[in-house]
Amino acid sequence: MMLELSHGDEWLPICDDSVLTPGRGMAALLPDGRQVALFRDRSGRLYAIGNRDPFTGAQVLSRGLIGSAAGRPFVASPLLKQRFDLETGRCLDDEEVSVAVFPVRTRELVPVS
């Protein structure tokens, strides 16, 4: 299955979804130069948020630890440990701050003959 990310008015193929390890993140570069952090949680749900930590400016959110708080999935920045909701992008530790969220889907590839 191909993991695709909604970017503008199109779906971009990113990678085979099997390369995402549950509980770990991966970074991808978008055509406009931005980076996105992709995650698969332990139940198999996929998430995509901006990879840039707004507190430090570093492209590191894909290296963060994922967890949940009050039933909300989050990633904790590996630098200053702020938590970002994987569904909304909102910072759970500072409501004034958020990161971009991107819709993701998987699509079965049809072989060309």
C-alpha distance (Angstrom), angle and dihedral (degrees) to the residues before:
residue distance angle dihedral
M1 . . .
M2 3.80 . .
L3 3.80 117.3 .
E4 3.80 109.7 -137.6
L5 3.78 130.1 -170.3
S6 3.80 126.6 -152.7
H7 3.80 109.3 -121.8
G8 3.78 117.9 170.8
D9 3.79 107.2 -43.5
E10 3.80 97.4 -24.1
W11 3.80 141.6 68.3
L12 3.81 112.8 -120.6
P13 3.80 120.0 -153.2
I14 3.81 107.0 -127.4
C15 3.80 109.3 170.9
D16 3.77 145.3 -44.6
D17 3.80 104.5 -69.6
S18 3.82 90.9 -130.6
V19 3.83 90.6 74.6
L20 3.82 91.0 68.2
T21 3.80 110.4 91.9
P22 3.83 114.2 -149.4
G23 3.79 109.9 -105.4
R24 3.82 95.0 17.8
G25 3.78 134.2 89.5
M26 3.78 136.2 -132.6
A27 3.82 131.3 -163.7
A28 3.81 126.4 -134.2
L29 3.80 131.2 -174.0
L30 3.82 117.7 -126.9
P31 3.82 123.5 -145.9
D32 3.82 90.7 -107.2
G33 3.83 91.3 57.5
R34 3.79 97.1 -104.0
Q35 3.78 120.7 126.3
V36 3.79 126.0 -131.0
A37 3.81 127.8 -158.2
L38 3.81 113.9 -139.5
F39 3.79 123.7 -160.4
R40 3.79 139.0 -179.1
D41 3.79 113.5 -162.4
R42 3.80 122.6 -145.2
S43 3.82 91.1 -93.9
G44 3.83 90.2 55.7
R45 3.81 99.1 -105.8
L46 3.82 115.2 144.9
Y47 3.82 126.9 -137.0
A48 3.81 135.7 179.4
I49 3.80 126.1 -166.6
G50 3.79 135.6 159.7
N51 3.81 110.5 -75.2
R52 3.82 95.2 -143.2
D53 3.80 115.3 101.7
P54 3.83 102.6 -137.4
F55 3.81 92.0 -152.4
T56 3.82 96.1 57.6
G57 3.81 105.1 15.0
A58 3.80 90.2 -127.0
Q59 3.81 121.1 135.2
V60 3.82 94.8 -125.2
L61 3.82 112.5 113.9
S62 3.82 90.9 103.1
R63 3.82 86.7 65.3
G64 3.81 93.9 53.8
L65 3.77 128.3 109.1
I66 3.79 117.6 -104.4
G67 3.77 123.9 -141.0
S68 3.79 140.9 133.4
A69 3.78 136.1 -102.1
A70 3.80 121.5 -168.5
G71 3.79 88.4 -11.4
R72 3.83 93.4 -53.6
P73 3.83 118.4 122.5
F74 3.80 113.6 -130.3
V75 3.78 143.6 170.3
A76 3.81 119.1 -138.6
S77 3.78 115.3 -142.8
P78 3.81 110.5 -114.7
L79 3.81 90.6 -136.6
L80 3.81 111.9 48.8
K81 3.85 96.6 2.3
Q82 3.82 98.4 -123.1
R83 3.81 109.8 158.3
F84 3.81 122.2 -129.4
D85 3.80 122.5 -161.5
L86 3.82 107.1 -120.4
E87 3.83 92.6 -148.3
T88 3.81 100.3 46.6
G89 3.82 105.2 17.1
R90 3.82 90.1 -128.9
C91 3.79 117.0 144.6
L92 3.81 108.1 -118.3
D93 3.82 90.7 -154.7
D94 3.82 99.0 47.1
E95 3.82 117.3 26.2
E96 3.82 91.1 -161.5
V97 3.83 91.7 67.1
S98 3.80 131.8 68.2
V99 3.79 142.3 156.3
A100 3.80 129.2 -135.9
V101 3.81 118.7 -87.3
F102 3.80 122.5 -150.4
P103 3.81 126.7 -160.8
V104 3.81 112.0 -120.8
R105 3.77 133.5 -167.5
T106 3.77 140.0 169.8
R107 3.77 123.2 -125.8
E108 3.74 129.6 -169.6
L109 3.77 112.7 -118.8
V110 3.78 114.7 -128.2
P111 3.80 113.1 -144.5
V112 3.79 114.7 -120.7
S113 3.78 113.6 -132.1
